Amino acid sequence: MVSVVHSVASQSDFEQFLATLAAGLPAEDAAALRRAVETAWQSYGERTLGSGERIWSHALGMAVIVAGLKLDVESRMAALLFAMPSMEEHAIARIGEQFGAPAAHLVSGISRLHKLHPVTRSFAATRIEASAANPEEMKVQVEVLRKMLLAMVEDIRVVLLRLASRTQTLRYYAAHADDPDGLRAQMARETLELYSPLANRLGVWELKWELEDLSFRFLHPETYRKIARMLDEKRSEREQFIAEAIARVRRELAAAGVKNPDVSGRPKHIYSIWNKMRKKGVEFSEVYDLRALRIIVDDLKDCYTALGIVHDLWSPIPREFDDYISNPKDNHYRSLHTAVRCPDGRGLEIQIRTWEMHHHAELGVAAHWRYKEGGQRAQEDDYDEKIAWLRQLLTWKNEVTDSSDWVAHYKQAALDETIYVITPQGKVVDLPQGATPVDFAYRVHTDLGHRCRGAKVGGQLIPLNTALETGQEVEIVAAKTGGPSRDWLNPALGYIHTKSARTKVRAWFANLALEETLSEGRALIAKELQRAGQTAANIDELAQKLGFARADDLYIAAARGDLNQRQFQATARGGEMPGEAEPPDEVVARPSKPVKGNQGILIVGVDKLLTQLARCCKPAPPDDIQGFVTRGKGISVHRTDCPNFANLAALHPERVIETGWGTQTTGVFATDIIVDAHDRQGLLRDISEIFTREKLNVVGVNTQSKQGKAHMSFTVEVANLHHLQRTLTLIHEVDGVVGVRRA
């Protein structure tokens, strides 16, 4: 122990240091701390940190801060041993053997959190320039980094240890003027953006104030010195006034019957003064809480009694009273705030609260790792209440796993269903738990997701369906061109976890199918224009004449078989769109040999003719139909938009006969349904189930699959087109179906 004693100057100094370090702990824990001090000294020696501070000195200062927070012995030992993993290969195992698993667990958490240093330092270095370029994006990134700091650890005490470490580093910078690498200002920006807000949310006010004041001192030295001088000039006067005010308030409270009040002065720290001056646009003289009192009483009624006494002693300042007891803040902060004018004309701020309100507002998370009298660890009275309180402090939505031993099993990572991973450029991306590299790629950029072909974590290739973890640096291996794989949409393969990524993949394939449809439609329109001798026609004008908003809509209609070819030919040749045919005189055709489904066909001006439904277009009510007189087979009934009928009518117009459906039709009619889809297992089964539910008889099936695309043709018997349209709508909703139409 001689070497350790020498480093602390003397034996008495060392014993005094140990007493400070072990304050509030039982004797056996104090002995464990003594062993941890010796182990730390043997491990660190004269080695230094990047800041230039000796690791040994940093560990001692960090441990004293942790002891001041009244954390448990494991936390204090972890502060002393925090750097051992960087010195020894199996340090965590050694700490576990010598000082117990809880201490080793905390040291491991500190080491894990250390991985964030390059990210946070890079962020701080580019903060000003990035904020000017895109302030909203930087606000989001700051919040994500704050969340990641908590998600990186499994025990909230690790975050408190990290805050203690940063406080010690800033204390070292404050005591040493040298800063050759310019790290001081960079670390100060990082502290104000990330660490002091965390201290605030955790309720560790003493660290928050010191972190802010030291950071402000490094970033704005002139302003800091100016405010400090103004405070120094009035310090003795202010201290005397505070002492007199405390004594006066205590006397009045005792006279009013308020028992055991705690009255104390509360200094305003420099960063807080500057912030108030800046935000409210006021001068130093208008900051009323430079002189402040805090009154803590036992119960609620005493709060309002104390308020009345204060307002009797001094004159209240208008608009400076807030009742946060009747109207608590969003984080359940409760207190009475008032400001009064003293006889010397200066202001005095006063806060009044009960002890319960004070513990909630001031002691924060640190209160949960205290030792009660007799050296026993404090046990929570209500676990759910503790979690609700943590949610309010952290202001982040978390979920909790049940645990009876809160010291050993408090899992902060389990409180948050979000993971945080890092891009090679140092940007933090938040994703839901279970997210894969494919989800990550699509979150960074849609095009990167489409071109994703592999992923690396820590430089090692991993499968694309691997679930990512918080803190990992993920690099996407991307092709120069190309699109996603259809396998990514298979839930059983686990490539995609997020809904947004799945939507983007489906949109890519839908767009691909659309491009193919457009290409097919362009070819059909070009063929029809060539047939009409109008290859130079303006497609946009032609589309508008046919009732389409743009040329692409015309191409899609042509590819899907929704374009009336007779109308198209007439319009392409320069004519107007044919109007509706006049309703014909109806004469019932009584076929000598009725064909199933053609009952009720009306032929104009003739009787007793054999009729048959054309197989090429399979008409069904209420299609527009025309008849064509065949040789020896009677009337062949076609749809008016049937290409075969158009060719026959052009060659033999004299054999065309007006035809229509009667008022009643009986039987069923065969029609063809064409389905285009992304091929998958069970696709044919799902479509067949729809035919079964709709009670349609399938009389013919033809399916083809090529390069993951399915083309299916079904011949079904329907009573009318209304029934058919409902069926088409249902088929279109089947997963993977791109398009469905009647042939």
N, C-alpha and C positions, 0 to 999 in steps of 0.2 A: 504493500500500500504506500511505500515511501515515494515512489514515482508520482503517484496520483497526488499525494499530499504536497509534493514539491510544485506540481503544476497549479495548485490552488493557493500557493504562497506559504501556508503554514498549517500545522496540525489543527490549531484552533479554528482557522478559517475553513478548513475542510470539514470539521465537525459541525460548524455553523451552517455550511452549505448543505450537508446531509440532513440536518435538522429542518432546514427550509424545504428540501426536496421531499422529505418524508412527513411533512406536516399533515396531521389528521389521520395517519395510518397506524395500524397496530405494529408492535415490535417486530414480528416475523416479516412483515412487509418492508419495514425499514432495513432489516438485514438483507433482504433480497435486493433492495436498491443499492446497498453498499457493494454487493457482488457485481451488480450491473455496471456501476461506475468503474470498477476495476477492469472488468472485461472490455468496456468501451475504450479505456485508455490503452490497454494492451493492443487492441485492434487498430486504433487510429494513429497513435504516435503523433508525428509532426505533419501528417498529411493535411492538405488544404482543399477547400471547395473552389468552384469556379469563380466565386466572388473574391477569393483571396483569404477568406476567414478559415482558421484552423477547424477541422471537423470536430475535434475534441471540444473546442470552445463553443461551437455551434450546438453540439449535443447538450452541453451543460445548460446553456441559455434556454434552449428549447424545453428541457426538462423542468426548469424553474417556472417557465410560463405555464406549462401543463399542470404543475403542482398548484399554481395560483388559480387555475380554473377548477381545482379540487377534483380532478379526474382520478380514476382508480390507479392502483399500483401497476397494473399491466400497461396502462397508457404512459406512465412515467418511465417505466423500463424501456418501452418501445421508443420513446424520445431519445433515451441515452444510446440505444443500439441501432438507430435508424439506418446508419450507413454501412453496417457490417456486410449486408449482401453484396455491396460493390467491392468489398475487400476480400471476402472469402467465398469460395465456390459453394460450400454447403452451410452457409451461415444460418439460414432459416431452420434447418434441422438442429444445428447446435443450440440456437436460442431456445427451441422447443424443449430440448433435453435439459438445459440448465435453468431455464426460467419459466417453462410451461408453454402449453399450446396457445393460450390467449395472447401472450406477448408476441410469440412467433407469428400469429395470425395478423396482428397489428403491423408488425414490421414488414410482413409480406405485402400488406395493403399499401403501406407507404412506398414500397418499391414499385408496385404496380402503378400508383399514381404518378410516380416519377417519369413514366413513359410519356406523360402529357407535356413535359417541359418543352420539347422542340415545337409543339403545336402552339402552346400559349405564348411562348417567347416570339415566335414568328408572327403571331397575331398582333402582339403588342408592338412589334417593330414596324408593322405596316398599317397600324390602326388609323393614324391621322389621314394618310393619303387615301386609304380605302374608304373611310367615312365620307370624305369629300366627294369621291366618285359615286358611291352608292350608299347613302346613310341608312336607308331602310334595311338593306341586306346585311349591313354590319350589325345593326341592332339585333336582328334575328340570330346572327352568328354568335354574338356575345351571349345571348340567352342560352343557345345550344351548348356553348362551352361551359357555362355555369352548371347546366343540368348534367353535363358529362362528368364534371368533377365529382358529383355525388354518385352518379351511376357507376363510376370506375371502382368504387369501393363497396365492400360488403358490410362494413361497420362504420357508423357515423363518426365514431371516435377518430378514425383515420383522417377525416376532413378537419377535425379540430387539431390534430397533430400537424397537419399541413399548414393550417393557419398560424400555429405557434412557430413553425419553422420559418414561414415568411416574415413574421414579426421579428424574429431574431436576426434574420438577414438584413432587414431595414435598420435595425438597431446598430448592426455592425457598420453599415454604410454611413449612418449618422455620426458614428464615432471616428471614422476614417475618411479623410478628405480625398484620398487618392481614388480615381476611377478611370484608369487608362483606357479601358475598353468601352466606356460609355454605357455600362450595363445598368447604372443606377436609375436613370430616367426611364429606360425601357422597363425595368422591373417595377418602377413606380406606376407606370401606365397599366401594366398587367395587373397590379394589385388593386388599383381603383376600379378597373373593369370587371375583375373576376373575384378576387379574394375578399375585399371589404364588403361587397354585396352579399357574399355567402355568410360572412360573419354577422351581418345584419339580419339575414333570414334565420340564422340559427340562434340569434339572440345573445351572441357573445359580444356584448357592447364594449367591454374594455379593450378587446383586440381590435374591434372595428374602429374605434376612435384613434388608437395608436397607428394602425395601418393607414388610415386616411391622413392623419397629420404628417406622418413621415413621408408618405408619397407626395403630398401637396408641397412639402418643404423642398423635395428634389425637383419637382416639375415647375414650381413657381416660387423660386427662392426670394425674390424681391417682395412679392406680395405677402409671403409668409412672414418675412422679417418685419414688414410694415405693421401687420396685424399684431404680431408678437410684441413689438415695441409699444403699441397702444395699450395692450393688456398689461405689460410690465410697468408702465407708467402709473397704473391705477391698482396694481396688485396689493400693496400694503393697505391702501384705503379700502379696497374691496374686501380683503380678508377681515379687516376690523369691522366693517359694516355687517358682513355675513355672521360673524360671531355674535354681534349684538342682536341681530335679527333673530337668530336661532334661540338665544336666551329669552327674548321677549315673547316669541311664539310659544315656547314651552311653558312659560308662566301663565299665559292666557289659556292654553289648552288644559293645564292642570286646574285652573280656577273654574273652567267649564265642565270639569268632571271627566275629561277624556283621559283614559288610563294608558300608560306605557306608550306614548307617542315617540316616534323616531323622527327627529328633525335634523337635517344635514344640508350643507351647502353642496351644490353641484356645479363644477366648472364647465364652461362651454369650450369645446376644443376648437382649434383654429380653423380647420377645414370646414367645420359646421358653420362657424361665423361667416366665412367667405361665401359658402353656398347660400346662406340666408340673404346676405347682402346682394349677391348676384341674382338670385331668383326673384326676390321681392323688390329689387331696384332701390334699396335703402342705403343710407350711410351707416357708418360704424355706430354713431350715436343713437341710431334708431333700432339697434338690436337690443331688445329688452331683456334677453336672458343671459347677458354677460354676468349678471349677479342673479343667482338662482337658489331657491330652496326646494327641498323635497320633504314632504310630510307623509309619514306612513303610520297608519292607525290600525286598530284591531278589526273594526267592523264598519259597515257601510254608512250608518247614521253619523258616525264620528267624522266621516269625510266631509259631509255637508256642514257639520258643526265647525270643523276647522276652516272651511271656506268662508263661513260667516264671520269668524274671528279675524281672518286675514283681511277681508273687505272692511272690517271695522277699524283695523289698525292702520291701513293705508288706502288710498283712493284707487278704485279699480280703473284700468285703462279701457275705454270703450272698444268693442270688437276684438278684444284679446282674451275672451273667456270661451272655453270649449268644455262641454260636458260629455266626455267619452265614456262615462259610466252609464248614463241613460241611453246614449247612442254610441256603442262601441265601434271601433274601426273594423275594416274587413278582416283583419287578422286577430280579431277579438281583443285587441288592446283596449284596456279600460283605465281611466284616470281622469281627474279634474285638472284642467290647465287654466291658469289665470295669470294676468300681469297687472301689477299695481304701480302707482306713482308714489315714490317716497318723498319725504320733506325736502331733500336736496334736489328734487326735480328729476332724478334718474329712475329708470325702470327696474323692477324686480319681478322675475318670473317665478311662479310657484306651482308645483305639481303635488296633488294630494291623491293618495290611493291607499287601499288596504294591503296587508302583507301578501294575500293571495294574488292580487293584481300585480304587485311588485315582482313576485317570483315569476309570474308568467312573462312580464315585460322585460325584466332585467337579466334573470339568471339563465334563461333559455335551456338549450339542450344540456349544457354543462351540469345543471342541477340533477340530471338523471344518473350521474356517475359519482355521487357523493357517498361518503361513508357516514352512517348515522353514529350516534353516540355508542361507544362500546366496540367500534370497529366493524360493525356488520354492514354489508352492502345494502343500499336502499332498494326495496322492491316496489314495483308499481302497484298502486291500488286498483287501477282500472286500465287494462291494456288498450282497450278501444279508445278511451279518452286520451291516452298518450299519443296514439296514432292520429287522432283528429287534430290534436294540438300541433303535431309535427307538420301536418298538411297545411295548417294555417301559417306556420312560420316559413315553410319552404315555398308556399304559394304555387306548388306544382301538384298535379293530380297523380297520386300514387296508389298502388294496391299492396296489401300487406298479407304475408303468410303468418299463420298463427304460431306463436312461440311462447312458452311459459318462462324460459330463462332468458330474459332480455339482454343480459350482459354477454352471454356466450353465443346466442343465436340471432342477435339483431342483424338482419340482412338488408342493408340499404338497397342493394341491387334488386332484391325481390320487390321493393316498393314501387318500382318503375317498370312498366312493360315496354319501355323504349330502349333500344340499343344505340350506341353512338360509335360510328366508325369514321376513319380518317382517309381522305384522298391523298395521293402522293404530293399534292400541292399544299397540304396542311389544312384543308377545309374540313370541318366536322359535319357529318351528315347523320341525321337522326332517322331511324327506321324502327318499325315494330319488331318485337322479339320474333325470331323465326325467319327473318328476312334473309335472302340469299344474295350472292353476287349479282344475279340478274336483276333483282329488285334494286340493289345499289346502283347498278349501271343506269337503269331507267330513271332513278331519282336524280342522278347527276345531270343526265341529258337524254332525251328520247332517242336521238340518233346514236348515242353511245350504246344504249340498250339494244337497238336493232343490230348493231355490228358486233356485239359482245360474243366472243368465242372462247374465252377462258378468263381465269382470275388468279391473282397471286395475293397471298397474305404473308407479310413478312418476307417477301421474296420467293416463297414456295408456292407452286401451283396447287390449287385445290379444285375439287369438282364444283361445277356451277350450282349444284343443288345443296351445297353445304350451308348450314345455318351460321350466320356471322355472329360475332361477339363484340361487346363494347371494348373500345380501345384498339381494335385491330386496324392496321393500315392496309387498305384494299386497293390493288391496282388491277384495272380491267385490261385484258388482252383483246384487242379489237381488230377486225378485218377492215380493209380500206372501203369495201363496199359489201352489200348483201343485206339480208334481213334475218329476222328471228327464226327459230326452229318451231315446227308445229308441236314437237314434244314438250315445249315449255307450257303449253296449255293443258297438258295432261296432269291433273291433280295428284295422281298416284306417283308421279316421278319427282314431285317436290321442287321443281325449278323456280316456281314463282309463289311468293307468299302474299304480296300486297295486291290489293284490288286495282290500284292505279297502273301497276306494271302489266297486269293481265289485260286491262282495258286497252293499253297501248299496243300490245301484241295483237289482240283481236282487230284493232283498227288498222294495223298494218296489213293483215291478211284480207280484211274487207276492202281496203284500198287497192290491194293487188288484184282481187277479183273484179273490182270496178274497172281497173285498167284493162283487164282481159275482156270484159264485157264491151268497153268502148272500142277496143281494137276489132272485136268481132262485128260490132255495129257499123264501124267505118267501112269494113270490107263489104258488108251487105248493101249499104247505101251506095258505095261506089259501083257495085255490080248493077243495082237498079238504075242508077243514073246512066251507066253505059248502055243498058238495054233501052232506055228512053232516048238515047242520043243526046244527053244533056250533061256531059262530063264537065263542062265549064260552069255549071250552075253555082250560084252563091249559096253555100250550105246554111249560113245564118239566116238569110232571107227565106229560104225554103222551109227551115225549121219553124220560123214565126208564122208563115202562111198555114202550116199544118197544126198550129196551136201549141208549139213548144217554145219555152222561154229562151233556150239556147241550143246550139248544135249538139252538145253532149247529151241532152235529153232525147234528141232525135235518135242518136246512135244507140242509146240504152233501150229505147222502145223497139228499135229494129232488131237488136240482139235478143230481146226477150219475146219477140213475136207479137208485140202489141201494136205494130204499125199496120194500118190498112193499106195494102199495096196498091189497090186500085186508086185510092185517093192520092197516094204518093205519086203514082205514074201520071195522073191527070194534072196534079199541081206542078210536077217537074216539067211537063210539056208547056206550061204557061197558062193552063186553065184554072178555073176556080175549083174549090173542093166540092165534090158531088154532094147534093143535099139529100135529105131523107126521101126515100121512095114513097110515092103516094100509096096509101093502103089499097091493095087489089080487091077486086070483087072476089068474094070467097065462094068457091065451089068445092064441096067435100070430095076428095079423091077416095074412092073405095077400091083399094088394090085387090086384084084377084087372088094374090098370095101375100097376105100381110107379112111384113118383115118386123121382127120384134123391135118395138120402140118407135115405129113411124106412124102410129095411129094419130089422127088429128092433123096431118099435113094437108094444106089447102093449095090446090092448083087452080090457076085462073083460066076459066073458059073450057075446061075439059073434064071428063068424068071417066071412071073405071080404068085408070091407067095404073100400071104397076109402078110403085115407087120404092126407092132404096136410098139409105143414107150413105153418102160417099165415105169410103174408108180413109181417104187422104186427109180430110179435115175434121171428120167426125162431128157434125153439127149436133147441137142440143138446144132445147128451148132456154132462153129466148133469143138465140143467135139470129142475126139477119141471114136469110137463106135465099138461094136461087136454084131453079131447076135446070137441068140440061137433058134434052131428049137424046137418049142413046139408041143404038141400033140393036133391037131385040131384047133390051133389058129395062125398058120403060124409062121413067124419070129418075135421074141420079141427082140427089139433093146435096148441094154444097153450101158451105158458108160463103158469104159474099166476098170475104177477104182471102179466100183460098187461092193460092198461086196457080194450081192446076185448073181451077174453074176460069181464072182470068185468061189463061192460055187458050182453053177450049172456046171461050166466048169470043176471043179475038179471031180465031180461025172460022168459027161457025156461029155468027151472031144470030142467025135465023133459028137456031135450035135452043136458044135460051128462052125459058118460060118463067114468068113471075110465080113465086112460091112463098108461102108463109105458114105460120103455125096456127092451128085452130084455137078456139076458145078453151079447149080442154085437150091435154095430151096425156097419154097413158104409157105405162111401161118405163123402161130405163134406157139410157143412151150411153154408148161407149165413148169415152174421151181419154186423151193422153195427157199425162202430167209429167213435166220435165223438172228434175231437181238437180241443182248444182250445189256441192257442199265440200267442206274439208273432210277428207276421209278419216274415219275413226272407228274403233271397235263399238258395235252396238248401234251404228247409225241406221242401218236397214231395219233393225228391230224397232227402233223408236218411231220411224215413219210408218211402219206396218201397224203399230199399235194405234196410230191415229186413224188409219183406214178402218180398223176394227171398231173403234169407238164411234166413228161416223157411219158405221154399217154400210160401207161401200164394198162392193164385190170387185176384187182385183183379178182381172182376166189375163194380164200380161205384165211381165217384169223384165227389164233389161238394165243391167248395171255395169259400169266400167270404172276402173280406178287406175289413175296414172299420176305418179309423182305427188302423191298425197291428196289428189283431187278426185272427187267422186262425181260421176255423171250418171244419173238414174232416170229411167223412163218407165212410167207405170201406165197401164191401160186399165181404167176403172169404169164401172157402170154407175151413172148418176141419174137422178130423176129430173134435175134442172140445174142451171148454172148457179143459182143462189146457193145450193148445197155444195157445189164445187168450190165456189169462192170461199166459203167458210173453211173448207178443208185445206185450201191453199194457204190461208192465213195461219192455221194451226201448224202446218208443216214448216212455214217460214220461221216459226218460233223455236223450232228444234235446234239444239246446240250444234253449231257447225254448219248449218244450212246458210248458204250465201244467197241463193236465188231459187224461186220456184215459180213456174208458170204453166199455163195450159198450152199444149202444142198447137 
